[in-house]
Amino acid sequence: MKISALTILAVLCLACLACAPKLPSSRLAAHETEKLLIKHGWDMPTVEWAVAHADELEAAPFHGVMLDSPLRDLVFQKERVTQEQAAAALAPYRRAGMGHGRYDFLLIFANHPRSALNPPGVFSDWSPVFDNLRMVAEAARDAGFYGLAFDDEPYFFNWLGWRECGTSCELFEHYAQKYKERGRELMQTLEAAWPGCRLLVFLGPWVSVDDSGDYRRDWLPFAGPFVAGMASARRTVELHEGGELFGLTDADDYRRAAERLRFEHPQRWPFMDDTERTAWARDMRQAFAVYDRAFLADNSGGEALGIFELERKLSGALEAADRIVWFYTEAYDWWNDDNRNSPQPAPREIRETLMRVRSRMDEEKK
């Protein structure tokens, strides 16, 4: 559920063949400029479902989807994932050659629903987390996935939050520095496992700092240092900041948000120095999320968007994004799968709106 993250941002500011595939180089990634429309939501399909319904995916108005798998919750945990376990989870995708011509992301959550398996403390041994990322990234690379989508909002245990209430600022800064170090080590692991990986991070550093430059200690104060650490170690990985601003409405909103997230906001991030701010502005790829419900001020999602508002949002986001717009849905099930959470199938007029947006994107590429 993404409502909490996006409400906060709206108030403050207005993620091959069956044999091993060729690894994408950073030079190739730098020249990828066409826009992509990626699907995510409560109805997220599994790898197995996607393979069994490949024709349905191809007929949908999306360049790719974020796929669920048994590996989703297994990176940020204390137990280690084996190479065999990771490869087996994605074997159907690899065997089907799904990676050819598609732009699918493998979804990774920030923690495990079982509290006993949550990530180790930030000052504890993080080698299981790094090993798990390496296993999952290599398996996704070999299966032919386009990239990884990292949902860094901890749903089950807020390990990016601040639980030492009433303690000193000095201790808080000590934690912030360690979280940045962990983010840097995580990116170094990904660089070694999958050079040129496209990494979409849902919540960027903005989420940890208010308009005055102070840490927001009430929710995710350490997400900012963590993502900043990842950015500081980026070399070939293509890092996309998720742009999870559901309150934006039109092209002007998205354009202004892109400028703020790239240039203005980093100036007040205490966990970045000037060199890192310059690198962020130069290297970060700005993505945007579009939510399929009305975004209300009371921390909830309203009615499903109508076709005109939906098309305005999608068009504005695609114009402002560097490459990726991800369509996050809760109102409808896009895959006609009765086992999903969404209450009803996406109606014809909504599907036609997305097809119209996709057709316009394809025409602009010619």
URGI-V208259 format. One record per residue. N is the residue number from 0. D_CENTER is the distance of its C-alpha to the mean C-alpha in Angstrom with 2 decimals. Layout:
N,D_CENTER  N,D_CENTER
This chain:
0,13.44  1,11.60  2,14.94  3,15.64  4,12.77  5,13.38  6,17.11  7,17.22  8,15.58  9,17.91  10,20.79  11,20.12  12,19.01  13,20.99  14,1.26  15,21.86  16,25.12  17,26.04  18,27.09  19,24.88  20,23.21  21,23.61  22,20.95  23,19.36  24,20.80  25,19.41  26,22.20  27,21.20  28,17.57  29,19.07  30,20.94  31,18.23  32,18.60  33,18.57  34,16.02  35,13.82  36,13.23  37,10.65  38,11.31  39,9.66  40,11.78  41,14.49  42,16.11  43,13.52  44,15.96  45,16.73  46,17.48  47,21.14  48,21.03  49,19.34  50,22.09  51,24.76  52,23.70  53,22.82  54,25.12  55,23.43  56,20.03  57,21.92  58,23.66  59,20.62  60,19.63  61,16.23  62,15.75  63,13.41  64,11.66  65,9.12  66,11.89  67,12.96  68,15.42  69,17.65  70,15.53  71,12.56  72,14.31  73,16.32  74,14.70  75,15.14  76,18.69  77,22.25  78,23.32  79,22.84  80,21.51  81,24.05  82,23.69  83,25.52  84,23.32  85,20.10  86,21.95  87,23.53  88,20.39  89,19.21  90,22.78  91,23.05  92,20.33  93,22.07  94,25.53  95,24.79  96,23.60  97,20.61  98,18.87  99,21.58  100,20.71  101,17.38  102,13.78  103,12.20  104,9.09  105,9.84  106,7.92  107,8.47  108,9.40  109,10.73  110,14.24  111,16.92  112,18.73  113,21.99  114,22.77  115,24.93  116,22.08  117,19.77  118,18.90  119,22.11  120,23.04  121,21.75  122,25.33  123,25.78  124,25.34  125,21.73  126,22.86  127,21.75  128,18.08  129,18.45  130,20.47  131,18.05  132,15.19  133,17.84  134,19.02  135,15.75  136,14.70  137,18.26  138,18.44  139,15.39  140,16.93  141,20.32  142,19.34  143,18.17  144,14.43  145,12.97  146,10.05  147,7.63  148,4.16  149,4.39  150,5.06  151,7.52  152,9.83  153,12.77  154,14.35  155,17.40  156,18.38  157,17.34  158,17.73  159,16.12  160,18.88  161,22.47  162,25.16  163,28.09  164,29.46  165,32.43  166,32.11  167,32.53  168,30.32  169,31.21  170,29.67  171,26.48  172,26.21  173,26.98  174,23.97  175,21.70  176,23.04  177,22.47  178,18.80  179,18.46  180,20.45  181,18.29  182,15.15  183,17.43  184,18.70  185,15.38  186,14.63  187,18.25  188,17.86  189,15.07  190,17.23  191,20.15  192,18.66  193,16.87  194,18.05  195,16.29  196,13.03  197,10.18  198,7.22  199,3.95  200,3.62  201,3.51  202,7.20  203,9.26  204,12.89  205,14.36  206,13.74  207,16.48  208,19.22  209,21.41  210,23.33  211,26.11  212,24.10  213,24.55  214,22.10  215,20.97  216,22.33  217,22.07  218,18.40  219,15.90  220,18.16  221,16.95  222,13.20  223,14.45  224,16.70  225,14.30  226,11.70  227,14.90  228,16.33  229,13.61  230,14.20  231,17.91  232,18.02  233,16.15  234,18.74  235,17.74  236,13.99  237,12.29  238,9.79  239,7.73  240,7.45  241,5.45  242,8.97  243,8.91  244,12.68  245,14.17  246,17.63  247,17.87  248,20.44  249,21.58  250,21.45  251,23.05  252,20.56  253,17.57  254,19.69  255,20.74  256,17.29  257,16.26  258,19.45  259,19.02  260,15.58  261,16.88  262,20.49  263,21.66  264,19.35  265,19.31  266,23.08  267,23.05  268,20.55  269,23.04  270,20.95  271,21.04  272,24.29  273,25.40  274,24.71  275,21.07  276,20.78  277,22.36  278,20.06  279,16.95  280,18.56  281,19.59  282,16.73  283,13.42  284,11.97  285,11.27  286,9.04  287,9.80  288,9.27  289,12.64  290,13.90  291,16.90  292,19.01  293,20.95  294,19.43  295,22.26  296,23.37  297,24.19  298,20.71  299,20.75  300,19.83  301,22.92  302,24.25  303,22.39  304,22.24  305,25.15  306,25.06  307,26.03  308,23.49  309,20.69  310,21.86  311,22.25  312,18.71  313,17.25  314,19.83  315,19.24  316,15.49  317,16.22  318,19.04  319,17.23  320,13.98  321,14.54  322,13.23  323,10.28  324,10.50  325,8.71  326,11.43  327,10.87  328,14.25  329,16.50  330,19.87  331,20.48  332,20.23  333,19.61  334,20.77  335,24.13  336,23.38  337,25.52  338,23.68  339,20.55  340,20.12  341,20.36  342,24.02  343,25.09  344,24.42  345,23.04  346,26.29  347,27.74  348,27.47  349,23.71  350,23.32  351,25.76  352,23.88  353,20.73  354,23.10  355,24.76  356,21.65  357,20.81  358,24.47  359,24.57  360,21.66  361,23.58  362,26.76  363,25.45  364,24.56  365,28.20
